Every structure is written in structure tokens, then in C-alpha cells.
Amino acid sequence: MNSDSNSVYRKPDCPFGHKAISLLRKQGVIYQDHLLQSEAEVEEIKNRYNVKTTPQIFLNGERLGGYSELAAKFGEEKEEEEETSYAPVIAVFSVSALLAIATRFEVMGFMGFSLVLLATLKLMDISAFVKGFKKYDLVTQKVQAYGKVYPFIELLVGLAFLSGVLINIAGILAVLVGSAGGYSVYKAVYIDKKDLNCACIGGGSKAPLGAVSFSENAIMAIMGLWFLLF
């Protein structure tokens, strides 16, 4: 086949883009591989062809679609993308609420337990967390080390909320980190229109970026401000 009429437009880190490339090679199809290096390039392809996802595959000069359509064309069993899930988020906040009730810490306990549990999930695989976090966090995009420190800051703030120790330092950190994080999420979701998963519950999260991560940052910022003022 002529590679001029066969093309793949994909993000470098897209698993279904990699699957599409592997299948084309398996079928002996000669193609042009177009890597979309920025969100602007991704959005340009989506808008041009009025689609919501990448990769986008063209065969014989006509748009075929994504990996699922390519797999169907060659009679391969397609692998569906995992559905988004809020189950881990529900588990974290439910357990936090139960711990707060059991310890009679009420609202303060709920905030503290929530942050401690969220930090624990991030610490289970910091590298995976940083990989997902830097896709939308503005501070980590400039200073990658911040992503590695973030779970420890969150843990410190949560423990301070629960114990009352180092509360002024924790309050300042909470306001700074929560405000920066909240703005990063707002920009990524509502300004840049990015379709990303939230790294708030760890690197393997399937929860969409949006309300969950914004709530996490709001908890830190609001409670930090409360401690500093009252």
C-alpha cells in the first residue's frame, strides 16, 4: 500500500495509538505516523474532523476512525478502553466520613482523613502519580520535583488538621498548594478543554479530571485559610 494515503494521527503516550501502530505493522500496511506533540495539535485534529478522541486513522485517503474501527476492519478482536470510574473516590471519602464519625472529629476529621488517604494512594506509586499530575498541574510542568513532593505536603497538611501540630505552617502550605492546584485543574478542564484523568487518587486513576481534584484542592485551601484566620 502507498504510505501517502495511509496515516495515523496520535499522541505519543496514547496506548490505543500504540495498538493501532502494532496492528498496521502486523498487517503489512505502510503508513505515515503523525505524532501530536501538544494539546493544541490534538485539539486541531479533533476540530478538523469533528471527533472526540485520538488516534485517528486514514486508509486509502479516507478516515477510518480510531483503533476499534481499525481492529474491526482487519477482523481483530478489539480492546475497549476502560470506562471511567469514581469508585476509588467514593471509597476514600466514605471511609473518611466513617473515621470522622467514629473518632468524633466531625468536619475537621473528615478533611484530615480525606487528605491522608489521598496522599497514601499517591505514595503507593509516586512515579505514576507524577506522570499523570504533570499533564495538568502548572507548577509541576515548570518544576518536576514539585510533583514528587506534593503527596508529602498533602500528608503533612492532613496530619496537621487531625493533630493540631504545626498548624500555622500547614495552613500556609494548604492555602498555597490548594490555590495553585485548584487553578491548574480549572485551566486544564474549562480553559484548555483537556480530556484527562485525575491523578488525585494515584497514577492509575480512571476518574475524570474535574470536580474530584478541584474538591481536593478546595479542601486544602479553605481549611488552611480557616486555620490561619480563626
Rosetta blueprint (number, residue, H / E / L):
1 M L
2 N L
3 S H
4 D H
5 S H
6 N L
7 S E
8 V E
9 Y E
10 R E
11 K L
12 P L
13 D L
14 C L
15 P H
16 F H
17 G H
18 H H
19 K H
20 A H
21 I H
22 S H
23 L H
24 L H
25 R H
26 K H
27 Q L
28 G L
29 V L
30 I L
31 Y L
32 Q E
33 D E
34 H E
35 L E
36 L L
37 Q L
38 S L
39 E H
40 A H
41 E H
42 V H
43 E H
44 E H
45 I H
46 K H
47 N H
48 R H
49 Y H
50 N L
51 V L
52 K L
53 T L
54 T L
55 P L
56 Q E
57 I E
58 F E
59 L E
60 N L
61 G L
62 E E
63 R E
64 L E
65 G E
66 G L
67 Y H
68 S H
69 E H
70 L H
71 A H
72 A H
73 K H
74 F L
75 G L
76 E L
77 E L
78 K L
79 E L
80 E L
81 E L
82 E L
83 E L
84 T L
85 S L
86 Y L
87 A H
88 P H
89 V H
90 I H
91 A H
92 V H
93 F H
94 S H
95 V H
96 S H
97 A H
98 L H
99 L H
100 A H
101 I H
102 A H
103 T H
104 R L
105 F L
106 E H
107 V H
108 M H
109 G H
110 F H
111 M H
112 G H
113 F H
114 S H
115 L H
116 V H
117 L H
118 L H
119 A H
120 T H
121 L H
122 K H
123 L H
124 M L
125 D L
126 I H
127 S H
128 A H
129 F H
130 V H
131 K H
132 G H
133 F H
134 K L
135 K L
136 Y L
137 D L
138 L H
139 V H
140 T H
141 Q H
142 K H
143 V L
144 Q H
145 A H
146 Y H
147 G H
148 K H
149 V H
150 Y H
151 P H
152 F H
153 I H
154 E H
155 L H
156 L H
157 V H
158 G H
159 L H
160 A H
161 F H
162 L H
163 S H
164 G L
165 V L
166 L L
167 I H
168 N H
169 I H
170 A H
171 G H
172 I H
173 L H
174 A H
175 V H
176 L H
177 V H
178 G H
179 S H
180 A H
181 G H
182 G H
183 Y H
184 S H
185 V H
186 Y H
187 K H
188 A H
189 V H
190 Y H
191 I H
192 D L
193 K L
194 K L
195 D L
196 L L
197 N E
198 C L
199 A H
200 C H
201 I H
202 G L
203 G L
204 G L
205 S L
206 K L
207 A L
208 P E
209 L L
210 G L
211 A H
212 V H
213 S H
214 F H
215 S H
216 E H
217 N H
218 A H
219 I H
220 M H
221 A H
222 I H
223 M H
224 G H
225 L H
226 W H
227 F H
228 L H
229 L H
230 F L
